[in-house]
């Protein structure tokens, strides 16, 4: 299976999805996410973090649309190899860093950057663990002064934190909870 990059300088390019048990995000949901994001922040000179990266298509789409850099975090070795190969094929090896690691045990400080957008697309069975993960991310200090954190799942992510607002969107059976740190 291939996924198409929907916008930016890589528009129309395909990303091969490795033969795993991945559940790739539909293009309409990716497009809606980036359109929502674009209405909230500027992409230029920003950093993107893609957790539970799977195919890496969110990281590629982010750079295609103007983010300076993207980090792709994925623990499945086949997926990691496929993301690295796709980054090379797309000419994004300088812009997309691929890290093979379990998201829950990752020391986020080790990434050495602050992020303006963090996209989290865990296996839906792990949805109940997202509030704890969001707390860990915010506590780690990697959140930029202006930051959007989005969580994809089969239900809204229930997370309340002082200083953070939320927008929830529904696409068929997919929910997107978009948290942002300004009023």
N, C-alpha and C positions, 0 to 999 in steps of 0.2 A: 504494500500500500504506500502511496505517496501523498504528502500534504502540500498544498500550494501556498506560497507566501502571497498574501492578498494585497499588499501595498508597499510603497517605497521603492527604492532603487533596485530591489530584488523581486519586484512584483512579477508574479507568474512563475517564478522558479520553483522547482519541486524539491521537497525534502523526503528522503526515503525513511519510512517507519520500519525499525527493526522488527524481525519476526519474534515478538514476545507477547505477553498478555496485556500490552498497553491498551489504554482506552483514550485515543487521541481526541483532543478537543475539536469540535466541529468548526469549520471555517467561519460560519456565521457568528459563533460565540466569540472566536478570536477577534474578528472584525469589530463586533459590538464592544468588546473590552477595550480595544485600542481607540475606537471612536470616543468612548466614554472618557478614557484616559486623556485623549487629546483635548477634550473640552475642559479638563481640569488642570493640566500642566503642560509646559513646553518640553519637547523631547530632547532638544539639542543640549549638549554638555551635561547629560544626565546618565546615571548608571542603573541598570536593570538586573534584577536577581530572579532567576527562574528555579523554583524549588520543586522537586519531583518532576524533573524536566522531561523525562520520557523520550520524545523525538528531538527535542531542542528547538522546535519550531517557534515557540514564543520568544526565545532569545534571538533567533535569526530575524524574526519579524520586527523585534524591537530595534535592532541595529539597522535594518532596512528602512525603518521609519524615522531614524535620526538619533537614537540613543548612541552615546559615545562607546559604551561598552556593555556587555552582558555577561553574567556568570550563570552557568548551567550546572545545577547540582543534581546528580542522579546516581543511584547505587547499582543498578543493573549493568553488569559489564558489557553485555551486547548493546545496550542503549548508549552507554558511554562511548564505545567504539564507533557506533553509527553517528553520534553527534559530532565527534572529532572529525570523522571522514566528511560529513556534510559541511562543517565549518571550513575545512580545507577546500572542498569543491566549490563552495560559494565565495571563497576569497575572504573569509571572516576570521581566520586564525588569530589575527592581531586583536580583533574586537570581542571575540567570544572565548571566555575561559571555561573549560569543561573540568569539573571536579567530581571524581568518583568517591561518593561518600553517602552515608545514611544521614538524611536531614536531621533526624532527632538527636543524633550524637555529634553533630557538626559544631565546632567552635566558630561561631559566626565572626568573631573578632579576627580570626585568622585570614579572612578574606581581604582585610586591609583597605576596605572602601566603605563609604557611606552610599546608600542606595536611595533613589528617588521613587522607584517602583519595584515592588516585590510581588511576584505572581506565584501562588501556591496551588498546585493541582494534585493533591494526594489521591491515592486509591480511595474511593468513596467510603470504604469500610473504616478508614482512619479519620473520618470527618469529626468525630467526637474529640479527637486529640488536638484539633486546631486552636482552640482558645489558649491552651497551655503553650503551644508552639508560638503563637502570636506574642504572648507575654515574654517568652524567651528571646524572640527577635528584637522586640522593643528594648528589653533590658540589656541586650548585647551592645548597644551603641551604634549599630550599623544603619539606623534609620536617619535619612537625610532631614534637613530642616523642613523641606517640603517632601512629603512621601505619601504614596498610595500603596496600600497592601490589598491585593485581591485574592480571595479564596474561592475556588471552584468546587462544587460539591453537588450532592443530590438533595440538599436542604440548605436553608440559610445558615450561615455560621453565626452563632450567638456569642458575641464578644463585646464587652463594654469596657472601655478604658478611658479615663479622664484625658481630655485633649484630642480624642478621636471621634469622628463622625462616620456614619455608614450610609451607603446606598445599596439596596438589594435589587437585583434584576433576575428575571426568570426566563429561560429559553427552553420550552418543552419541559423535560425532566431535569434540566441543569440549572442550578442556582449560582449566581455570582454575587458574592458579598464583597463590596468595595469599601475599604476603610481609608480615611484620609485624615491627616493631622493638622487641619486648619478649619476654621469655622466658615 
